């Protein structure tokens, strides 16, 4: 049994999942430290519990943006990161 994730197949799987979704919620922290990571996790938990209570189907996709190649460039590509949440 192969337990190793390969970048290309994993990327393709995540792309399929996201393209078939009606929406995406992204949870980020302003500071990269354990206290903020825990708070982001708590925010997600509250979101998931409320979605469930409302009968909204949801799935968790964990894709941390820790690398220097990806994380710092994210705000330039997603306008909502720069301008804050839409609610």
NORLINGI-V397487 format. One record per residue. N is the residue number from 0. RES is the residue in three letters. PSI is psi in whole degrees, -180 to 180 (* if undefined). Layout:
((N/RES/PSI) (N/RES/PSI))
This chain:
((0/UNK/130) (1/UNK/114) (2/UNK/9) (3/UNK/131) (4/UNK/130) (5/UNK/140) (6/UNK/-48) (7/UNK/-51) (8/UNK/-37) (9/UNK/-42) (10/UNK/-44) (11/UNK/-40) (12/UNK/-47) (13/UNK/-39) (14/UNK/-45) (15/UNK/-44) (16/UNK/-44) (17/UNK/-39) (18/UNK/-24) (19/UNK/1) (20/UNK/147) (21/UNK/-24) (22/UNK/169) (23/UNK/135) (24/UNK/127) (25/UNK/129) (26/UNK/124) (27/UNK/159) (28/UNK/149) (29/UNK/-32) (30/UNK/141) (31/UNK/83) (32/UNK/169) (33/UNK/-40) (34/UNK/-42) (35/UNK/-35) (36/UNK/-42) (37/UNK/-43) (38/UNK/-39) (39/UNK/-41) (40/UNK/-40) (41/UNK/-41) (42/UNK/-43) (43/UNK/-44) (44/UNK/-45) (45/UNK/-41) (46/UNK/-49) (47/UNK/-41) (48/UNK/-42) (49/UNK/-41) (50/UNK/-44) (51/UNK/-43) (52/UNK/-31) (53/UNK/0) (54/UNK/22) (55/UNK/124) (56/UNK/143) (57/UNK/160) (58/UNK/147) (59/UNK/128) (60/UNK/111) (61/UNK/109) (62/UNK/82) (63/UNK/142) (64/UNK/65) (65/UNK/-24) (66/UNK/150) (67/UNK/-26) (68/UNK/-31) (69/UNK/-54) (70/UNK/-53) (71/UNK/-25) (72/UNK/-12) (73/UNK/-48) (74/UNK/-29) (75/UNK/-27) (76/UNK/-23) (77/UNK/108) (78/UNK/-36) (79/UNK/-24) (80/UNK/-39) (81/UNK/-41) (82/UNK/-3) (83/UNK/176) (84/UNK/160) (85/UNK/-5) (86/UNK/*))
